[in-house]
Amino acid sequence: MSASLRQVLRNMQPLAEQKDIALVGNIAESILWVGDEQKISQLITILVDNAVKYTQNYGTVTVTAEVPRGKKLRFSVADNGIGLAKEDKEKIFGRFYRVDKARSRAAGGTGLGLSIVHDTALRYGGTVSAAHRQGGGTVFTVIFPVWREEETQ
């Protein structure tokens, strides 16, 4: 799985370069996954795509993937972009919801991305959350349970 996540970052690099955004990957070496790697790659692609779209030129997007102490598989995508208002946090995972209608139309998309992220997380017994990042921006965190002990070795 680590290799496929690195491939997602390589695929997203040209999009980040268009805005001179640093795309940083902190991906643990030996992440094993029992599930559809394509779905997880899609999940990370959606989160990185959104982060790049809503981060100003010369910003930073950081993708982290780890299994802390062998407990749960954790992904996070953090940016120093426009941030997320409190009133939007509960609505953003709904189908077709857009935080800033005018900006979203200009950036493209259908308003389904975060709904897909949410549904994928739930499908595998996980959770997804969004939080304001200290210093500005947003961090999305997806946590999946590790189903068998040998998956963390």
N, C-alpha and C positions, 0 to 999 in steps of 0.2 A: 504494500500500500504506500509506503514512503516514496517509492519511485514514481508512482502514478500521481501523487500530490506534487512532487517536484515538476512533473510534466505539465500539470495545470499551471503552475507558476511560469514555466517557460512559455506556455501558450498565451498567457495574459500579459507577458512582458511588453509586447508591442503596443498594447492599449495603454499601459502605464507610461511608456516612453513618449506617447503623443502629448502627454501633459507634464512631462519631466517629473513623474512621480517615482519615488524609490519603492520598489516592490521587494520586501524583505521576507525571506523564508526561514523560519525556525522549526524545522521538521525533524523529529527524532528519527534515528536511523532504521530501527527495525519494528515498525508498526505493522502488526498483523490484524487482519479484519475478516470476520466471517459475515459476509454479506455482499451486496452488489457494489463493487468498486466504482463502476460507472455512475451509480447514483450518488456516491460520496464525492466523486470528482465533479459531478454536476452541482452539488451543494456548495462546494468550495468555489467553483467557478462563478456561481451566482453571487456569493458573498464578496468575492474579490472584484467582480465587475461593478457591483453597486458601490463598493468602497472607492474604486477609482473614479466612477462617475461623479460622486459627491465629495470628492477631495479636490481642493484647489490645486492649480499648477504648483509644482515644486514641493508637493506634500509627500507623505509616507504612508504606505499600507504594509502592515506586518501580518503575516500568516504564521500561526503557531499550531503544531500538531504534536501531541505528546500523550503518553500514558503515565501520569504521575503515580509513582509507587505501585504500578501494576493494577490500578483500581479501575479507572474508566478512561475511555478514549476521549480526548478533549481537543477540539478544534477552536481556534479563535481567529477572527479577522478584525484587526484594529486599524483605524485610520485617524487622521487629524483633520478631517473634513468639516462639513457644516454642522454636524451633530444631529441630535434627535430630541425633539420636544417631548415633555412628559405625556402630553395628551395623545401623542402619536404612538407611544410604546405599545399600548395594548392593541392597536388597530393594524400595525404594519404587517402582521402575518396573515391578514385576511386577503382573500382573492380580490384583485383589481384595486386594492387600496394604494394610493400614492400620497406621500407626505406633502409634496409641493407640486400641485398639478401642472403649473406652467413650466417649472424646471424639468419635471419628469417627461413631459411631451417633447421638450427640446432635446433631452438626453436619449430618448427612445425607450422602448420597452412596453410591456403590456400591463404591468402591475401584478404579475403572477410569480415573480422570482422568489420573494420571501415566503409566499404561500407554499411553493414547492419545497423550500428549505424546511419549513415547519412540518409539512406532511412527511418528508423523508426522515426527519428526526423521530417523529412519532412512530413511523413504520418500524423502526429498529429499536424501539423502547427508549429513545433518547429525549433530550430536551433542547430547546433553543431559547436564547435570551438576548436581549439588546440592552446596552447600558451606555450612558453618557461617559465619555472618557475624560478623566481629569486632564486639563490643559486643552480640551477641545476635541471634538470628533466623537466617534462611536466605536464600541467594540461589540461584535456579535460572537457569542460563545455557543457551541454545540457540544453536548456531552452524550456519549453512548456508553451503555454498560458493557463490560467485558464478560462474555457469557461463560467462558471456560478458562481456567487458570493457565493452561498451556499457551493461550493466545498472547500472553504478556512476556513469554520467554524468548 
